[in-house]
């Protein structure tokens, strides 16, 4: 596993990184899960700014300030809802990661933390999502040399174990 990728167990709202990624919904109105936790920790300014963004398409990403979070930025992305794998879910999830990295590069973000996008309320199978996430993160680190460190922050043990197991399959860079 490339050393610029870290897989950790924890709460993304506590990460001291340039930007954290939010698994949002297309309205960008705060939901539950990691979206709810980020909005709760950031405070009301985040919802205010999200309102002005007028939503976000699946697979796309938009950036806001981090407000009361330790992170300076929040990159909001909207993952696919799992419908059995026959509605381009894999490609949409991959596009989420690419959209986030493109914004991170544009904003000279050096350190970035991702949750496990779409594997909670949106029901995407965790192992399948891990493979897509780690493949896209590895590809992005090759494409964007200025990005120093990417953390995948897993909230629960099952997700953490899945990422760790699958990361063993990925060769050192
Ligand atoms: N830090 C890191 N990860 C977290 C945190 C947290 N504080 N809270 C939850 N998670 C994890 C979940 O355990 C899951 O592994 O984030 C992952 C993604 O789960 P969800 O938050 O449910 O996100 P997702 O599956 O993409 O569904 C998005 O849920 O909250 C709503 O508004 C959101 O409609 C959107 C949908």
Backbone and ligand atoms as CSV (ligand in chain L), in Angstrom:
chain,resi,resn,atom,element,x,y,z
A,1,UNK,N,N,0.845,-1.183,0.000
A,1,UNK,CA,C,0.000,0.000,0.000
A,1,UNK,C,C,0.897,1.256,0.000
A,2,UNK,N,N,0.704,2.162,-0.962
A,2,UNK,CA,C,1.559,3.362,-1.024
A,2,UNK,C,C,1.520,4.105,0.307
A,3,UNK,N,N,2.686,4.645,0.715
A,3,UNK,CA,C,2.748,5.280,2.047
A,3,UNK,C,C,1.953,6.590,2.113
A,4,UNK,N,N,1.581,7.121,0.946
A,4,UNK,CA,C,0.796,8.376,0.997
A,4,UNK,C,C,-0.688,8.095,1.251
A,5,UNK,N,N,-1.027,6.812,1.467
A,5,UNK,CA,C,-2.425,6.463,1.787
A,5,UNK,C,C,-2.456,5.877,3.192
A,6,UNK,N,N,-3.347,6.378,4.023
A,6,UNK,CA,C,-3.488,5.840,5.385
A,6,UNK,C,C,-4.930,5.377,5.566
A,7,UNK,N,N,-5.086,4.225,6.150
A,7,UNK,CA,C,-6.430,3.708,6.441
A,7,UNK,C,C,-6.584,3.706,7.953
A,8,UNK,N,N,-7.475,4.553,8.457
A,8,UNK,CA,C,-7.568,4.690,9.913
A,8,UNK,C,C,-9.002,4.476,10.377
A,9,UNK,N,N,-9.131,4.127,11.646
A,9,UNK,CA,C,-10.443,3.973,12.279
A,9,UNK,C,C,-10.681,5.277,13.030
A,10,UNK,N,N,-11.807,5.940,12.830
A,10,UNK,CA,C,-12.037,7.174,13.589
A,10,UNK,C,C,-13.204,7.977,13.069
A,11,UNK,N,N,-13.223,9.228,13.498
A,11,UNK,CA,C,-14.309,10.169,13.179
A,11,UNK,C,C,-13.736,11.234,12.253
A,12,UNK,N,N,-14.265,11.322,11.061
A,12,UNK,CA,C,-13.682,12.236,10.061
A,12,UNK,C,C,-13.785,13.693,10.517
A,13,UNK,N,N,-14.739,13.992,11.412
A,13,UNK,CA,C,-14.894,15.402,11.826
A,13,UNK,C,C,-13.736,15.864,12.709
A,14,UNK,N,N,-12.949,14.905,13.168
A,14,UNK,CA,C,-11.843,15.269,14.056
A,14,UNK,C,C,-10.491,15.358,13.319
A,15,UNK,N,N,-10.521,15.059,12.039
A,15,UNK,CA,C,-9.242,14.948,11.307
A,15,UNK,C,C,-8.637,16.324,11.045
A,16,UNK,N,N,-7.366,16.474,11.398
A,16,UNK,CA,C,-6.650,17.732,11.177
A,16,UNK,C,C,-5.960,17.662,9.806
A,17,UNK,N,N,-6.776,17.825,8.777
A,17,UNK,CA,C,-6.291,17.770,7.383
A,17,UNK,C,C,-6.780,19.029,6.663
A,18,UNK,N,N,-6.247,19.283,5.470
A,18,UNK,CA,C,-6.688,20.474,4.729
A,18,UNK,C,C,-8.165,20.368,4.365
A,19,UNK,N,N,-8.583,19.145,3.973
A,19,UNK,CA,C,-9.984,18.976,3.553
A,19,UNK,C,C,-10.511,17.611,3.954
A,20,UNK,N,N,-11.767,17.592,4.380
A,20,UNK,CA,C,-12.442,16.304,4.563
A,20,UNK,C,C,-13.524,16.206,3.491
A,21,UNK,N,N,-13.821,14.972,3.108
A,21,UNK,CA,C,-14.846,14.741,2.091
A,21,UNK,C,C,-16.130,14.327,2.792
A,22,UNK,N,N,-17.230,14.881,2.336
A,22,UNK,CA,C,-18.543,14.568,2.898
A,22,UNK,C,C,-19.314,13.703,1.921
A,23,UNK,N,N,-19.915,12.618,2.427
A,23,UNK,CA,C,-20.813,11.771,1.612
A,23,UNK,C,C,-22.195,12.388,1.708
A,24,UNK,N,N,-22.477,13.301,0.797
A,24,UNK,CA,C,-23.692,14.127,0.870
A,24,UNK,C,C,-24.810,13.537,0.013
A,25,UNK,N,N,-25.922,14.251,-0.024
A,25,UNK,CA,C,-27.000,13.897,-0.966
A,25,UNK,C,C,-27.111,15.036,-1.977
A,26,UNK,N,N,-27.857,14.818,-3.014
A,26,UNK,CA,C,-27.805,15.764,-4.153
A,26,UNK,C,C,-28.403,17.135,-3.831
A,27,UNK,N,N,-29.162,17.201,-2.735
A,27,UNK,CA,C,-29.707,18.526,-2.363
A,27,UNK,C,C,-28.669,19.330,-1.574
A,28,UNK,N,N,-27.662,18.662,-1.056
A,28,UNK,CA,C,-26.662,19.241,-0.129
A,28,UNK,C,C,-27.291,19.741,1.163
A,29,UNK,N,N,-28.520,19.313,1.425
A,29,UNK,CA,C,-29.126,19.574,2.743
A,29,UNK,C,C,-28.633,18.457,3.688
A,30,UNK,N,N,-28.231,18.866,4.902
A,30,UNK,CA,C,-27.641,17.893,5.841
A,30,UNK,C,C,-28.567,16.698,6.053
A,31,UNK,N,N,-27.937,15.523,6.004
A,31,UNK,CA,C,-28.717,14.295,6.274
A,31,UNK,C,C,-28.253,13.689,7.579
A,32,UNK,N,N,-28.100,12.366,7.577
A,32,UNK,CA,C,-27.617,11.692,8.783
A,32,UNK,C,C,-26.181,11.271,8.557
A,33,UNK,N,N,-25.806,10.128,9.106
A,33,UNK,CA,C,-24.487,9.537,8.852
A,33,UNK,C,C,-23.360,10.553,8.929
A,34,UNK,N,N,-22.398,10.382,8.037
A,34,UNK,CA,C,-21.218,11.269,8.083
A,34,UNK,C,C,-21.622,12.696,7.712
A,35,UNK,N,N,-22.622,12.834,6.852
A,35,UNK,CA,C,-23.124,14.159,6.451
A,35,UNK,C,C,-23.638,14.905,7.689
A,36,UNK,N,N,-24.436,14.207,8.481
A,36,UNK,CA,C,-24.983,14.813,9.704
A,36,UNK,C,C,-23.885,15.166,10.690
A,37,UNK,N,N,-22.911,14.272,10.804
A,37,UNK,CA,C,-21.815,14.509,11.767
A,37,UNK,C,C,-20.984,15.730,11.358
A,38,UNK,N,N,-20.726,15.836,10.054
A,38,UNK,CA,C,-19.928,16.974,9.559
A,38,UNK,C,C,-20.684,18.284,9.769
A,39,UNK,N,N,-21.958,18.294,9.435
A,39,UNK,CA,C,-22.740,19.525,9.641
A,39,UNK,C,C,-22.824,19.884,11.116
A,40,UNK,N,N,-22.973,18.897,11.962
A,40,UNK,CA,C,-23.069,19.160,13.408
A,40,UNK,C,C,-21.767,19.776,13.923
A,41,UNK,N,N,-20.669,19.226,13.462
A,41,UNK,CA,C,-19.354,19.707,13.963
A,41,UNK,C,C,-18.982,21.062,13.350
A,42,UNK,N,N,-19.418,21.268,12.099
A,42,UNK,CA,C,-19.032,22.513,11.399
A,42,UNK,C,C,-19.832,23.704,11.904
A,43,UNK,N,N,-21.071,23.441,12.282
A,43,UNK,CA,C,-21.956,24.537,12.701
A,43,UNK,C,C,-22.822,25.046,11.554
A,44,UNK,N,N,-23.713,25.977,11.852
A,44,UNK,CA,C,-24.753,26.407,10.882
A,44,UNK,C,C,-24.214,27.097,9.628
A,45,UNK,N,N,-23.001,27.615,9.702
A,45,UNK,CA,C,-22.446,28.288,8.517
A,45,UNK,C,C,-22.323,27.341,7.337
A,46,UNK,N,N,-22.089,26.052,7.639
A,46,UNK,CA,C,-21.899,25.085,6.544
A,46,UNK,C,C,-23.198,24.925,5.758
A,47,UNK,N,N,-24.300,24.784,6.475
A,47,UNK,CA,C,-25.599,24.608,5.801
A,47,UNK,C,C,-25.931,25.856,4.983
A,48,UNK,N,N,-25.584,27.015,5.537
A,48,UNK,CA,C,-25.806,28.279,4.818
A,48,UNK,C,C,-25.099,28.264,3.473
A,49,UNK,N,N,-23.813,27.922,3.520
A,49,UNK,CA,C,-23.032,27.926,2.264
A,49,UNK,C,C,-23.533,26.839,1.314
A,50,UNK,N,N,-23.891,25.672,1.868
A,50,UNK,CA,C,-24.412,24.581,1.014
A,50,UNK,C,C,-25.675,25.016,0.297
A,51,UNK,N,N,-26.504,25.760,0.999
A,51,UNK,CA,C,-27.774,26.243,0.389
A,51,UNK,C,C,-27.485,27.064,-0.860
A,52,UNK,N,N,-26.422,27.850,-0.791
A,52,UNK,CA,C,-26.087,28.733,-1.934
A,52,UNK,C,C,-25.513,27.942,-3.111
A,53,UNK,N,N,-25.109,26.707,-2.853
A,53,UNK,CA,C,-24.498,25.914,-3.946
A,53,UNK,C,C,-25.554,25.292,-4.844
A,54,UNK,N,N,-26.793,25.286,-4.398
A,54,UNK,CA,C,-27.913,24.761,-5.194
A,54,UNK,C,C,-27.715,23.321,-5.647
A,55,UNK,N,N,-27.292,22.469,-4.742
A,55,UNK,CA,C,-27.251,21.034,-5.007
A,55,UNK,C,C,-25.984,20.569,-5.712
A,56,UNK,N,N,-25.921,19.253,-5.902
A,56,UNK,CA,C,-24.733,18.629,-6.531
A,56,UNK,C,C,-25.198,17.334,-7.192
A,57,UNK,N,N,-24.712,17.126,-8.413
A,57,UNK,CA,C,-25.096,15.908,-9.152
A,57,UNK,C,C,-24.362,14.684,-8.587
A,58,UNK,N,N,-24.940,13.506,-8.719
A,58,UNK,CA,C,-24.243,12.255,-8.374
A,58,UNK,C,C,-22.900,12.208,-9.117
A,59,UNK,N,N,-21.860,11.775,-8.426
A,59,UNK,CA,C,-20.560,11.653,-9.083
A,59,UNK,C,C,-19.790,12.953,-9.149
A,60,UNK,N,N,-20.455,14.058,-8.836
A,60,UNK,CA,C,-19.789,15.375,-8.860
A,60,UNK,C,C,-19.378,15.782,-7.441
A,61,UNK,N,N,-18.677,16.895,-7.335
A,61,UNK,CA,C,-18.244,17.365,-6.012
A,61,UNK,C,C,-18.242,18.890,-5.984
A,62,UNK,N,N,-18.540,19.447,-4.802
A,62,UNK,CA,C,-18.485,20.902,-4.618
A,62,UNK,C,C,-17.765,21.165,-3.304
A,63,UNK,N,N,-17.143,22.331,-3.191
A,63,UNK,CA,C,-16.307,22.616,-2.024
A,63,UNK,C,C,-16.852,23.789,-1.229
A,64,UNK,N,N,-16.742,23.667,0.100
A,64,UNK,CA,C,-17.118,24.778,0.983
A,64,UNK,C,C,-16.011,24.969,2.020
A,65,UNK,N,N,-16.148,26.016,2.799
A,65,UNK,CA,C,-15.229,26.180,3.934
A,65,UNK,C,C,-15.576,25.132,5.000
A,66,UNK,N,N,-14.669,24.994,5.980
A,66,UNK,CA,C,-14.852,23.982,7.025
A,66,UNK,C,C,-15.484,24.519,8.293
A,67,UNK,N,N,-15.565,25.885,8.400
A,67,UNK,CA,C,-16.210,26.502,9.578
A,67,UNK,C,C,-15.588,25.994,10.871
A,68,UNK,N,N,-16.355,25.411,11.792
A,68,UNK,CA,C,-15.792,25.032,13.098
A,68,UNK,C,C,-15.024,23.699,13.068
A,69,UNK,N,N,-14.915,23.098,11.906
A,69,UNK,CA,C,-14.147,21.840,11.806
A,69,UNK,C,C,-12.647,22.128,11.865
A,70,UNK,N,N,-11.837,21.179,12.287
A,70,UNK,CA,C,-10.377,21.392,12.193
A,70,UNK,C,C,-9.917,21.501,10.724
A,71,UNK,N,N,-10.657,20.877,9.831
A,71,UNK,CA,C,-10.316,20.949,8.394
A,71,UNK,C,C,-10.727,22.303,7.829
A,72,UNK,N,N,-9.869,22.821,6.952
A,72,UNK,CA,C,-10.152,24.152,6.361
A,72,UNK,C,C,-11.287,24.075,5.343
A,73,UNK,N,N,-11.375,22.905,4.641
A,73,UNK,CA,C,-12.360,22.772,3.567
A,73,UNK,C,C,-13.202,21.527,3.796
A,74,UNK,N,N,-14.402,21.545,3.230
A,74,UNK,CA,C,-15.202,20.321,3.105
A,74,UNK,C,C,-15.507,20.151,1.619
A,75,UNK,N,N,-15.175,18.974,1.093
A,75,UNK,CA,C,-15.525,18.674,-0.304
A,75,UNK,C,C,-16.731,17.741,-0.256
A,76,UNK,N,N,-17.850,18.231,-0.762
A,76,UNK,CA,C,-19.110,17.460,-0.719
A,76,UNK,C,C,-19.236,16.687,-2.031
A,77,UNK,N,N,-19.457,15.382,-1.922
A,77,UNK,CA,C,-19.681,14.593,-3.120
A,77,UNK,C,C,-20.910,13.728,-2.907
A,78,UNK,N,N,-21.559,13.372,-4.000
A,78,UNK,CA,C,-22.800,12.591,-3.901
A,78,UNK,C,C,-22.566,11.238,-4.555
A,79,UNK,N,N,-22.552,10.211,-3.721
A,79,UNK,CA,C,-22.316,8.870,-4.230
A,79,UNK,C,C,-23.584,8.247,-4.802
A,80,UNK,N,N,-23.438,7.098,-5.437
A,80,UNK,CA,C,-24.598,6.390,-6.001
A,80,UNK,C,C,-25.340,5.619,-4.910
A,81,UNK,N,N,-26.635,5.546,-5.061
A,81,UNK,CA,C,-27.414,4.614,-4.232
A,81,UNK,C,C,-27.257,3.247,-4.896
A,82,UNK,N,N,-27.017,2.208,-4.100
A,82,UNK,CA,C,-26.822,0.867,-4.663
A,82,UNK,C,C,-28.151,0.293,-5.145
A,83,UNK,N,N,-28.189,-0.108,-6.433
A,83,UNK,CA,C,-29.409,-0.740,-6.984
A,83,UNK,C,C,-29.039,-2.088,-7.575
A,84,UNK,N,N,-28.045,-2.773,-6.955
A,84,UNK,CA,C,-27.724,-4.111,-7.478
A,84,UNK,C,C,-26.572,-4.120,-8.467
A,85,UNK,N,N,-26.065,-2.939,-8.830
A,85,UNK,CA,C,-24.868,-2.894,-9.689
A,85,UNK,C,C,-25.160,-2.770,-11.168
A,86,UNK,N,N,-26.419,-2.594,-11.505
A,86,UNK,CA,C,-26.742,-2.521,-12.945
A,86,UNK,C,C,-27.103,-1.105,-13.380
A,87,UNK,N,N,-26.820,-0.128,-12.515
A,87,UNK,CA,C,-27.143,1.265,-12.893
A,87,UNK,C,C,-25.904,2.156,-12.818
A,88,UNK,N,N,-24.787,1.582,-13.276
A,88,UNK,CA,C,-23.541,2.373,-13.324
A,88,UNK,C,C,-23.023,2.802,-11.955
A,89,UNK,N,N,-23.432,2.082,-10.911
A,89,UNK,CA,C,-22.998,2.491,-9.564
A,89,UNK,C,C,-21.479,2.536,-9.435
A,90,UNK,N,N,-20.789,1.523,-9.988
A,90,UNK,CA,C,-19.314,1.495,-9.849
A,90,UNK,C,C,-18.701,2.748,-10.460
A,91,UNK,N,N,-19.154,3.092,-11.659
A,91,UNK,CA,C,-18.569,4.238,-12.382
A,91,UNK,C,C,-18.898,5.547,-11.651
A,92,UNK,N,N,-20.113,5.651,-11.138
A,92,UNK,CA,C,-20.478,6.887,-10.423
A,92,UNK,C,C,-19.636,7.040,-9.155
A,93,UNK,N,N,-19.431,5.934,-8.448
A,93,UNK,CA,C,-18.603,5.998,-7.233
A,93,UNK,C,C,-17.170,6.396,-7.594
A,94,UNK,N,N,-16.638,5.806,-8.641
A,94,UNK,CA,C,-15.274,6.161,-9.073
A,94,UNK,C,C,-15.208,7.652,-9.415
A,95,UNK,N,N,-16.251,8.142,-10.063
A,95,UNK,CA,C,-16.272,9.560,-10.456
A,95,UNK,C,C,-16.295,10.476,-9.234
A,96,UNK,N,N,-16.926,9.987,-8.134
A,96,UNK,CA,C,-16.920,10.800,-6.894
A,96,UNK,C,C,-15.490,11.081,-6.468
A,97,UNK,N,N,-14.677,10.027,-6.447
A,97,UNK,CA,C,-13.289,10.196,-5.987
A,97,UNK,C,C,-12.532,11.106,-6.929
A,98,UNK,N,N,-12.726,10.893,-8.244
A,98,UNK,CA,C,-11.992,11.738,-9.208
A,98,UNK,C,C,-12.416,13.211,-9.095
A,99,UNK,N,N,-13.726,13.422,-8.895
A,99,UNK,CA,C,-14.219,14.810,-8.766
A,99,UNK,C,C,-13.612,15.480,-7.532
A,100,UNK,N,N,-13.517,14.724,-6.445
A,100,UNK,CA,C,-12.950,15.288,-5.202
A,100,UNK,C,C,-11.482,15.639,-5.395
A,101,UNK,N,N,-10.743,14.764,-6.061
A,101,UNK,CA,C,-9.300,15.026,-6.251
A,101,UNK,C,C,-9.088,16.224,-7.172
A,102,UNK,N,N,-9.954,16.347,-8.169
A,102,UNK,CA,C,-9.805,17.489,-9.110
A,102,UNK,C,C,-9.972,18.805,-8.345
A,103,UNK,N,N,-10.991,18.857,-7.478
A,103,UNK,CA,C,-11.216,20.063,-6.662
A,103,UNK,C,C,-10.057,20.278,-5.692
A,104,UNK,N,N,-9.579,19.185,-5.098
A,104,UNK,CA,C,-8.470,19.305,-4.132
A,104,UNK,C,C,-7.254,19.901,-4.829
A,105,UNK,N,N,-6.962,19.423,-6.029
A,105,UNK,CA,C,-5.796,19.931,-6.766
A,105,UNK,C,C,-5.985,21.406,-7.098
A,106,UNK,N,N,-7.195,21.755,-7.531
A,106,UNK,CA,C,-7.474,23.168,-7.898
A,106,UNK,C,C,-7.308,24.096,-6.688
A,107,UNK,N,N,-7.580,23.564,-5.501
A,107,UNK,CA,C,-7.506,24.407,-4.294
A,107,UNK,C,C,-6.203,24.195,-3.512
A,108,UNK,N,N,-5.235,23.591,-4.191
A,108,UNK,CA,C,-3.902,23.365,-3.589
A,108,UNK,C,C,-4.005,22.668,-2.225
A,109,UNK,N,N,-4.956,21.728,-2.133
A,109,UNK,CA,C,-5.125,20.936,-0.917
A,109,UNK,C,C,-4.058,19.844,-0.899
A,110,UNK,N,N,-3.370,19.707,0.201
A,110,UNK,CA,C,-2.253,18.751,0.305
A,110,UNK,C,C,-2.672,17.484,1.064
A,111,UNK,N,N,-3.536,17.642,2.051
A,111,UNK,CA,C,-3.939,16.465,2.840
A,111,UNK,C,C,-5.461,16.386,2.843
A,112,UNK,N,N,-5.958,15.175,2.698
A,112,UNK,CA,C,-7.366,14.943,2.391
A,112,UNK,C,C,-7.839,13.689,3.133
A,113,UNK,N,N,-9.058,13.737,3.663
A,113,UNK,CA,C,-9.603,12.533,4.319
A,113,UNK,C,C,-10.953,12.184,3.699
A,114,UNK,N,N,-11.118,10.913,3.384
A,114,UNK,CA,C,-12.375,10.417,2.805
A,114,UNK,C,C,-13.087,9.524,3.803
A,115,UNK,N,N,-14.445,9.584,3.861
A,115,UNK,CA,C,-15.195,8.509,4.496
A,115,UNK,C,C,-15.390,7.413,3.457
A,116,UNK,N,N,-16.055,6.348,3.876
A,116,UNK,CA,C,-16.355,5.262,2.933
A,116,UNK,C,C,-17.645,5.636,2.196
A,117,UNK,N,N,-17.520,6.339,1.126
A,117,UNK,CA,C,-18.660,6.915,0.405
A,117,UNK,C,C,-19.640,5.834,-0.061
A,118,UNK,N,N,-20.904,6.087,0.141
A,118,UNK,CA,C,-22.027,5.261,-0.338
A,118,UNK,C,C,-22.231,3.930,0.376
A,119,UNK,N,N,-21.358,3.581,1.317
A,119,UNK,CA,C,-21.487,2.240,1.931
A,119,UNK,C,C,-22.346,2.248,3.190
A,120,UNK,N,N,-22.959,3.371,3.502
A,120,UNK,CA,C,-23.873,3.420,4.656
A,120,UNK,C,C,-25.307,3.413,4.165
A,121,UNK,N,N,-25.969,4.522,4.298
A,121,UNK,CA,C,-27.398,4.624,3.905
A,121,UNK,C,C,-27.615,4.258,2.440
A,122,UNK,N,N,-26.590,4.493,1.620
A,122,UNK,CA,C,-26.766,4.235,0.167
A,122,UNK,C,C,-26.525,2.772,-0.212
A,123,UNK,N,N,-26.097,1.969,0.772
A,123,UNK,CA,C,-26.131,0.521,0.615
A,123,UNK,C,C,-25.129,-0.128,-0.314
A,124,UNK,N,N,-24.101,0.622,-0.757
A,124,UNK,CA,C,-23.098,0.060,-1.676
A,124,UNK,C,C,-22.290,-0.998,-0.917
A,125,UNK,N,N,-22.123,-2.192,-1.494
A,125,UNK,CA,C,-21.366,-3.234,-0.776
A,125,UNK,C,C,-19.956,-2.747,-0.410
A,126,UNK,N,N,-19.583,-2.950,0.854
A,126,UNK,CA,C,-18.357,-2.325,1.367
A,126,UNK,C,C,-17.108,-2.780,0.620
A,127,UNK,N,N,-16.935,-4.092,0.427
A,127,UNK,CA,C,-15.687,-4.563,-0.205
A,127,UNK,C,C,-15.568,-4.041,-1.638
A,128,UNK,N,N,-16.686,-4.051,-2.332
A,128,UNK,CA,C,-16.700,-3.560,-3.734
A,128,UNK,C,C,-16.342,-2.076,-3.749
A,129,UNK,N,N,-16.878,-1.335,-2.787
A,129,UNK,CA,C,-16.597,0.104,-2.712
A,129,UNK,C,C,-15.133,0.354,-2.332
A,130,UNK,N,N,-14.610,-0.477,-1.422
A,130,UNK,CA,C,-13.188,-0.333,-1.027
A,130,UNK,C,C,-12.276,-0.447,-2.236
A,131,UNK,N,N,-12.551,-1.464,-3.062
A,131,UNK,CA,C,-11.675,-1.685,-4.230
A,131,UNK,C,C,-11.682,-0.458,-5.141
A,132,UNK,N,N,-12.883,0.084,-5.360
A,132,UNK,CA,C,-13.011,1.266,-6.234
A,132,UNK,C,C,-12.287,2.449,-5.592
A,133,UNK,N,N,-12.523,2.641,-4.297
A,133,UNK,CA,C,-11.921,3.783,-3.585
A,133,UNK,C,C,-10.402,3.714,-3.638
A,134,UNK,N,N,-9.842,2.570,-3.282
A,134,UNK,CA,C,-8.373,2.461,-3.210
A,134,UNK,C,C,-7.754,2.557,-4.595
A,135,UNK,N,N,-8.440,2.025,-5.606
A,135,UNK,CA,C,-7.922,2.140,-6.988
A,135,UNK,C,C,-7.892,3.607,-7.409
A,136,UNK,N,N,-8.976,4.315,-7.132
A,136,UNK,CA,C,-9.049,5.727,-7.543
A,136,UNK,C,C,-8.070,6.598,-6.750
A,137,UNK,N,N,-7.935,6.302,-5.453
A,137,UNK,CA,C,-7.007,7.096,-4.627
A,137,UNK,C,C,-5.571,6.893,-5.124
A,138,UNK,N,N,-5.232,5.643,-5.406
A,138,UNK,CA,C,-3.871,5.345,-5.889
A,138,UNK,C,C,-3.618,6.051,-7.219
A,139,UNK,N,N,-4.611,6.003,-8.098
A,139,UNK,CA,C,-4.479,6.667,-9.411
A,139,UNK,C,C,-4.341,8.169,-9.263
A,140,UNK,N,N,-5.085,8.722,-8.326
A,140,UNK,CA,C,-5.044,10.182,-8.130
A,140,UNK,C,C,-3.683,10.619,-7.580
A,141,UNK,N,N,-3.113,9.800,-6.712
A,141,UNK,CA,C,-1.809,10.179,-6.140
A,141,UNK,C,C,-0.724,10.172,-7.214
A,142,UNK,N,N,-0.913,9.317,-8.231
A,142,UNK,CA,C,0.044,9.332,-9.366
A,142,UNK,C,C,-0.195,10.571,-10.229
A,143,UNK,N,N,-1.466,10.939,-10.339
A,143,UNK,CA,C,-1.826,12.072,-11.227
A,143,UNK,C,C,-1.519,13.421,-10.571
A,144,UNK,N,N,-1.688,13.483,-9.239
A,144,UNK,CA,C,-1.527,14.758,-8.515
A,144,UNK,C,C,-0.387,14.628,-7.502
A,145,UNK,N,N,0.854,14.826,-7.938
A,145,UNK,CA,C,2.006,14.648,-7.035
A,145,UNK,C,C,2.011,15.618,-5.861
A,146,UNK,N,N,1.291,16.735,-5.972
A,146,UNK,CA,C,1.292,17.706,-4.865
A,146,UNK,C,C,0.434,17.265,-3.693
A,147,UNK,N,N,-0.401,16.269,-3.906
A,147,UNK,CA,C,-1.214,15.781,-2.781
A,147,UNK,C,C,-0.327,14.868,-1.940
A,148,UNK,N,N,-0.116,15.265,-0.704
A,148,UNK,CA,C,0.879,14.571,0.133
A,148,UNK,C,C,0.322,13.334,0.819
A,149,UNK,N,N,-0.957,13.418,1.283
A,149,UNK,CA,C,-1.472,12.308,2.098
A,149,UNK,C,C,-2.979,12.228,1.959
A,150,UNK,N,N,-3.459,10.998,1.771
A,150,UNK,CA,C,-4.897,10.737,1.728
A,150,UNK,C,C,-5.223,9.721,2.817
A,151,UNK,N,N,-6.167,10.074,3.670
A,151,UNK,CA,C,-6.603,9.126,4.701
A,151,UNK,C,C,-8.006,8.654,4.357
A,152,UNK,N,N,-8.222,7.354,4.560
A,152,UNK,CA,C,-9.585,6.837,4.518
A,152,UNK,C,C,-9.973,6.626,5.977
A,153,UNK,N,N,-10.981,7.344,6.425
A,153,UNK,CA,C,-11.369,7.312,7.836
A,153,UNK,C,C,-12.606,6.430,7.984
A,154,UNK,N,N,-12.390,5.261,8.604
A,154,UNK,CA,C,-13.470,4.276,8.747
A,154,UNK,C,C,-14.076,4.404,10.139
A,155,UNK,N,N,-15.387,4.509,10.155
A,155,UNK,CA,C,-16.070,4.773,11.434
A,155,UNK,C,C,-16.314,3.492,12.214
A,156,UNK,N,N,-16.546,2.402,11.484
A,156,UNK,CA,C,-16.849,1.140,12.164
A,156,UNK,C,C,-15.815,0.081,11.807
A,157,UNK,N,N,-15.772,-0.950,12.639
A,157,UNK,CA,C,-14.719,-1.987,12.515
A,157,UNK,C,C,-14.838,-2.749,11.195
A,158,UNK,N,N,-16.072,-3.073,10.784
A,158,UNK,CA,C,-16.259,-3.869,9.554
A,158,UNK,C,C,-15.657,-3.142,8.356
A,159,UNK,N,N,-15.947,-1.850,8.270
A,159,UNK,CA,C,-15.417,-1.055,7.149
A,159,UNK,C,C,-13.896,-0.983,7.239
A,160,UNK,N,N,-13.406,-0.742,8.457
A,160,UNK,CA,C,-11.950,-0.642,8.651
A,160,UNK,C,C,-11.276,-1.956,8.250
A,161,UNK,N,N,-11.822,-3.065,8.709
A,161,UNK,CA,C,-11.235,-4.381,8.366
A,161,UNK,C,C,-11.261,-4.613,6.856
A,162,UNK,N,N,-12.349,-4.237,6.209
A,162,UNK,CA,C,-12.452,-4.428,4.746
A,162,UNK,C,C,-11.369,-3.622,4.023
A,163,UNK,N,N,-11.221,-2.357,4.416
A,163,UNK,CA,C,-10.206,-1.526,3.750
A,163,UNK,C,C,-8.809,-2.090,3.991
A,164,UNK,N,N,-8.549,-2.518,5.224
A,164,UNK,CA,C,-7.204,-3.050,5.527
A,164,UNK,C,C,-6.945,-4.318,4.715
A,165,UNK,N,N,-7.920,-5.207,4.665
A,165,UNK,CA,C,-7.748,-6.472,3.926
A,165,UNK,C,C,-7.496,-6.187,2.443
A,166,UNK,N,N,-8.328,-5.341,1.870
A,166,UNK,CA,C,-8.203,-5.073,0.428
A,166,UNK,C,C,-6.939,-4.272,0.118
A,167,UNK,N,N,-6.511,-3.447,1.065
A,167,UNK,CA,C,-5.289,-2.650,0.813
A,167,UNK,C,C,-4.070,-3.550,0.704
A,168,UNK,N,N,-4.151,-4.739,1.301
A,168,UNK,CA,C,-3.019,-5.678,1.211
A,168,UNK,C,C,-2.818,-6.155,-0.239
A,169,UNK,N,N,-3.897,-6.076,-1.033
A,169,UNK,CA,C,-3.820,-6.547,-2.431
A,169,UNK,C,C,-3.113,-5.516,-3.318
A,170,UNK,N,N,-2.938,-4.295,-2.751
A,170,UNK,CA,C,-2.422,-3.219,-3.628
A,170,UNK,C,C,-0.902,-3.128,-3.476
A,171,UNK,N,N,-0.156,-3.233,-4.577
A,171,UNK,CA,C,1.309,-3.182,-4.474
A,171,UNK,C,C,1.787,-1.813,-4.000
A,172,UNK,N,N,2.976,-1.825,-3.385
A,172,UNK,CA,C,3.618,-0.560,-3.028
A,172,UNK,C,C,3.785,0.268,-4.295
A,173,UNK,N,N,3.849,1.577,-4.158
A,173,UNK,CA,C,3.935,2.375,-5.407
A,173,UNK,C,C,5.337,2.206,-6.059
L,1,LIG,N1,N,-16.631,9.761,10.373
L,1,LIG,C1,C,-16.304,8.888,9.373
L,1,LIG,N2,N,-17.191,8.058,8.789
L,1,LIG,C2,C,-18.467,8.110,9.236
L,1,LIG,C3,C,-18.893,8.991,10.262
L,1,LIG,C4,C,-17.904,9.837,10.836
L,1,LIG,N3,N,-18.197,10.716,11.805
L,1,LIG,N4,N,-20.235,8.786,10.475
L,1,LIG,C5,C,-20.613,7.799,9.629
L,1,LIG,N5,N,-19.555,7.388,8.894
L,1,LIG,C6,C,-19.483,6.323,7.899
L,1,LIG,C7,C,-20.562,5.277,7.915
L,1,LIG,O1,O,-20.349,4.359,8.975
L,1,LIG,C8,C,-20.328,4.652,6.548
L,1,LIG,O2,O,-19.260,3.731,6.623
L,1,LIG,O3,O,-19.586,6.898,6.622
L,1,LIG,C9,C,-19.873,5.856,5.692
L,1,LIG,C10,C,-20.913,6.366,4.717
L,1,LIG,O4,O,-22.208,6.231,5.296
L,1,LIG,P1,P,-23.315,7.389,5.196
L,1,LIG,O5,O,-22.921,8.535,6.034
L,1,LIG,O6,O,-24.646,6.758,5.437
L,1,LIG,O7,O,-23.213,7.884,3.672
L,1,LIG,P2,P,-23.773,7.224,2.335
L,1,LIG,O8,O,-23.902,5.758,2.417
L,1,LIG,O9,O,-22.923,7.828,1.244
L,1,LIG,O10,O,-25.254,7.809,2.233
L,1,LIG,C11,C,-25.398,9.200,1.974
L,1,LIG,O11,O,-26.885,9.504,3.817
L,1,LIG,O12,O,-26.538,10.965,5.548
L,1,LIG,C12,C,-27.183,10.802,4.342
L,1,LIG,O13,O,-27.321,13.028,3.469
L,1,LIG,C13,C,-26.694,11.777,3.311
L,1,LIG,O14,O,-28.437,11.228,1.793
L,1,LIG,C14,C,-27.066,11.061,2.057
L,1,LIG,C15,C,-26.782,9.605,2.390
